[in-house]
Amino acid sequence: MSLTDLLSPSDIAAALRDCQAPDSFSPKKFFQISGMSKKSSSQIKEIFRILDNDQSGFIEEDELKYFLQRFECGARVLTTSETKTFLAAADHDGDGKIGAEGIDYFKYR
């Protein structure tokens, strides 16, 4: 399964266009524009599984900086500031990584 099986390619493209400039990425806005905020918890978990590059069950900081590239090869890398802000917002237990429930969190914000 790929992200385009769950999200519209045009919505993904619009979300990526919205955050092309460095330090313009907002997880909440990206989730809204891409359509992720409208997905069920089970669909969010499937998206999370696709985004979890090493299949560890978590998205760690090293993976998170390449978040946009999981949606489209050639997309920019998140800046250090964007990565840390995203991690802080979704890491509910402070362990330095995001579980599926952290990604699901943005659906309700």
Steps between C-alpha positions, in 0.01 A plus 500: 500500500617854429401840630308571179276202579388693808545864400422686180812576293367852438452557875854374569636732230309796647630426850857477374466827304374672815820425691769532233683782675730404788336544842151518347392147597208474741399141585141602567467688172675223306262242647201716406608577143617144426172356627660307786288686756186346345621142524387243754735383774559172313587691182734727697673191639548368147643835390727491805620150404594631155679802650690284751793438267681245717175333616601538866150602607621855559607799295826622647654844449730373223199367307288805576727742317428304181123503566413701186715275282285202598217677317707592194859424405681827457294685760709706736638379831345656811725752672638421843252745652202347316611148596534588868166685507322209328661250737412704809137531390451130428728331758256464787721298733826690443696198376630682191287311249145503368265206518188466286295672771721808465421530130131440572518794743519749214165382371334658802699823531 
